Amino acid sequence: MLDIALPNGTHLEFTRNVTIGRHSDCEICIREEMVSRYHADLFWENGQWWIKDRQSANGIFIDGQRIERAVLFGTGQIRLGASGPALAFEVETVVVEPPIAAPPPAFHQADSLSTERTQIERPDLDHYKDHYFGKDGDGTAGEHTMMVRRAYAEVRKKQRITYGLIIGLVVMLAIVTGSVAWYKHSQILEQRKLAAEVFYTMRALEIDLIKLRVDAEQRKSEAAKAQIEAAKLRKKKLEESYDRYVNSLDIYSRGLSEKEKIIMRVAHRFGECEINMPDDFVDEVTDYIEKWQSSKRLSRVIQRAERQGYIQPIVDALTEEDLPIQFFYLPVQESNLNHEAVGPPTRFGIAKGMWQFIPTTAEQYGLRVGPLQDEAVVDLLDERHDFEKSTLAAARYLRDIYTTDAQASGLLVMASYNWGERRVIKLIKTFPEDPRERNFWKLITKYRDKVPDETYDYVFSIFTAAVIGENPHLFGFDFDNPLASAE
């Protein structure tokens, strides 16, 4: 029997296999962020209790060591993630009683006589083995026996040849099959690697295009415009090459649901490579989609945006700065697309307007801050409440974050917008220069204890709103894709 003590002190006893995770299907359900939907399995095998990691995002730790699979014995502690919740366990030792020897059978005299008579009348098998298959040179075998021996030897020889050929063919077939499988697997790995290189080259080129465009505006030269056109042409070729890799790898046709395909496409648009998408990412997005589905908030915000004519100006501002138009959902999360929104007082001042600019950032991007900046009220003289001016300023601000160390990762841009780009960039700079190592998932895996819960929720809320917006009716909403005409 296995006894598990949960973080809240509850004790559970198990005599069968169980799953630990955040999903309600799990026998041990722990709803904490460090815990994956299906985190680990506890199971009985070969007379012992085992624990096995189910490729969770944050891993399993026993005695401070991360393990993939281990035997549980005695008492100890399982930690879900390096700093996640801990489960105490106790394995009950099973004492096996030695079997009681059965008494020897009692034979009647008749049985004994019958057995003795059988032994006399029926020679045992060893007699025939020695007689027909003994050594040829013992001098006691007759002609019939020798013929039987030679026939048997010839049959055995043919059998050895036949079996040898069969085994040889099976081995050869296994080698060929294994070689083909290994070759195909290595080809797939190579294709995935090349596809990722193309994707991140494309992402770096997006940053270069933004910088070239800004430089061209300042220099107003024909040479700069020519550089932009050349970069656009190269980007188009890279996109075509990447699409071919994605098609050949069947990324979007390997049993994915339509919802999962949308999640991957939106991730791609925000600068995340769907080929290297972590398994837990889709599960996490699904959880946040359920949160949106639990209220009418998103539907009301989109209806307001349509009534007020907010959608096209926001899309135009983002397009002008070469940004993904899915950033439209950022002010949805910030203010419910309310240009009169006023945030709570903070040490950085009071955020105001649809894009929730703090005073210093607003002034940095050319917005006039009103005389009531220190009061949590709407200020008609504060340009943060001006929808058009604040939208243009926000697009420029997002563009600048996009071209920093965030390296065109839309999810890192969102995190920077919410938490402050200096804080995020400070952590990002600890990662390798390789863009593949600089994404939001890497950030929260390594620094989940440093990233505020508010920022984590902020990023996933925006991302999932963008996912829902691609096909609202598929996710149970009663509005149409607000960006359909712009895509």
Salt bridges, closest charged atoms under 4 A:
ASP3 OD1 - HIS11 ND1 2.97
ASP25 OD2 - HIS23 ND1 3.44
GLU27 OE2 - ARG16 NH1 3.78
GLU33 OE1 - ARG448 NH2 1.89
ASP41 OD1 - ARG54 NH1 3.39
GLU45 OE2 - ARG69 NH2 2.64
ASP136 OD1 - ARG149 NH1 3.78
ASP138 OD2 - ARG149 NH2 3.89
GLU154 OE2 - LYS158 NZ 3.81
ASP215 OD2 - ARG219 NE 2.77
GLU217 OE2 - ARG213 NH1 2.48
GLU222 OE2 - LYS225 NZ 3.82
GLU239 OE2 - LYS235 NZ 2.61
GLU258 OE2 - ARG265 NH2 3.22
GLU274 OE1 - HIS268 ND1 2.99
ASP283 OD1 - ARG37 NE 3.34
GLU284 OE1 - ARG22 NH2 2.79
ASP287 OD2 - ARG22 NH2 2.69
ASP287 OD1 - ARG37 NH1 2.62
GLU321 OE1 - ARG213 NH2 2.51
GLU321 OE1 - ARG399 NH1 2.92
ASP322 OD2 - ARG213 NE 3.31
ASP382 OD2 - ARG384 NH2 2.76
GLU383 OE2 - ARG368 NH1 3.06
GLU383 OE2 - LYS389 NZ 2.94
ASP400 OD1 - ARG399 NE 3.23
ASP405 OD2 - ARG438 NH1 3.28
GLU433 OE2 - ARG438 NH2 3.68
ASP434 OD2 - ARG436 NE 3.36
GLU437 OE1 - LYS442 NZ 3.41
ASP453 OD1 - ARG448 NH2 2.78
GLU470 OE1 - ARG269 NH1 2.61
ASP480 OD1 - HIS473 NE2 2.80
GLU487 OE2 - ARG269 NH1 3.29
